[in-house]
Amino acid sequence: FPLTALVENRIFCLHGGLSPSIDTLDHVRQLDRVQEVPHEGPMCDLLWSDPDERSGWGISPRGAGFTFGQDVSEQFNQKNNLTLVARAHQLVMDGYNWSHEMNVVTIFSAPNYCYRCGNQAAIMEVDENLEKSFLQFDPAPRRGEPHVNRRTPDYFL
């Protein structure tokens, strides 16, 4: 059961973000991944944490995981000889967004999220030299489906 991925030992890929309980990639490897996602702890954090403009660790307004600052991502990348944390979990209007002085990138691959956000989607391509580029996608028109108004809970946005 993959929880994270590592591209050429340099790009750490995960859904959410970093955890105050995890300093090294070896700590990630030691996690018991064959379980329901707990409400707290390192597995929860890897799935639900978000980068933040404030330094250090913070309480996540989502109620799970933490927020982490540029100092945290820089220290994690340096300690683990990484160039990038690539993550998802947050809507970004252009499909991808750099943060923490390019130590972290958020990639969102669902265009026009919940049929109401008007965002682009993106995927990241990595070449043999670990150069990164992004392909962006506009939402496809909804053809042949009846228009349904659904209110999406703000939690998912």
N, C-alpha and C positions, 0 to 999 in steps of 0.2 A: 504494500500500500504506500505509494509515494506521497510524501508530504511536501517535499521540496525537490529542486533539481539543481545541479551544478553543471554549468557549461564550461568545458575546458579548464576546470578548477579556478575560474576567474569570475564568472557571473552566477550569482546566487539567485535562484528563481523561486518564488513562493507566492501564495495567495495574498496574505496580509502584510506582515512586517516582522520586525525584530522583537526579541523578548529580553527582559532584564534577567531572566534565568538562563540565558544562552549566550556564552561568550565566544564559543568556537564551533566550527562545523562538526567536530567530534561530538559535542553535546547534542547536536541535532541527530546525528547518526545513532546515538544511544537512546533516543526516545522510543517508548513503546507506542507504535503507530496503530496497532491492531486493537482499537477501542473506539467507543463513541467519543466524539469531541467533548472534552470536559468544559465546564463553565469558567475555569481559570487554570492558570499554569502555562508552561511553555508551549504545548501543542495549541492551546487556545490562542495564545499570543501570536504564533506564526500564522494563524488563519485570520485574525481580526485586528491586529495592530496597524496603525497608520503613521506615516511621517508627519511631522509638525514643524512649524517655523520656530517654535520655542525650543530651547536647548534642554537636554536631559530627557528624563522619562516623565510622562504625565498620565493622568487618569483619562481613559478614553470616554468621550461623550456617548459613544455607542453602547457602553455598558459591558463590553468584553474587550480584552486585549489592552494595549497601552498606546499612547502617542510617544514618538521618539524624535529627538532633534538631530540636527546635522552632526553635532559632536558624537552622538551615539553611532550613527551610520558610518562616519569616517573612522571611528575607532574599531568598529566591527570589521569593516573592509580591510583596514590596515592589519589588524591582528590575524586575519584569515587569508591574507594575500589576495584579496578580491579587488576587482575594478568596479563592480556594480552590484547593487541589489535591484533586481527586476521583480516587480510585484503588480498586483491588480487591485481588486477590492474597492476601488473608489472611482466614481464617475468622473471622467475628465473630458471636456467638451471636444478636444481635438483628437481624442483617441489615445493620446499618450502625453505625459507631462514629466519633465525633468524637475528634480528637487535636490536639495542638499548639495548644491554645486556639482551636480551630475554624479553624485554617489548613489542616487536612487532614481529609478524611473517607474512611473505608474503607467500601466498599459491596460486599456479597457477595450474589450473586443466585442461589445454588444452595441450596435448602432441604434440610435433613437431608443434608448433604454426605456422599457415599459411603454413603448409607443407614444412617449410624451416628452422626452428630454431633448430631442433634436440634436444629439451629439453624434460625432463621427466615431467610428471604431478604428482600431489599429492593431497591427501585429509588428513585432520587431524581428528583423532579419539580422543574423550575425554571420559574417563571412569568415574565411579561414584565418584572417588576421585579427579576428575579434572586433572588426569595425562594425558598428551598428547602424542600421537604417530602418525606417519605418514605412510600412504601407498603410495608408489610411483609406477607409471605406465610408461612403455615405450610406444612409439608410435606403433600403429598397422600398419603392412604393408598395403599399398594401393594396393588392388588386383582388377583386372577387370576394373579399371578406366584408361582412356587414360591419358597420361602424359601431363599436361598443365603447361606451364611456365607463372606464373603471378608475376608481381613485386608488393610486398606488400609495401604500403607507410610506411616509417620509423616511422611515427607518431604512428602506432599501435604496434611498437616493444619496 
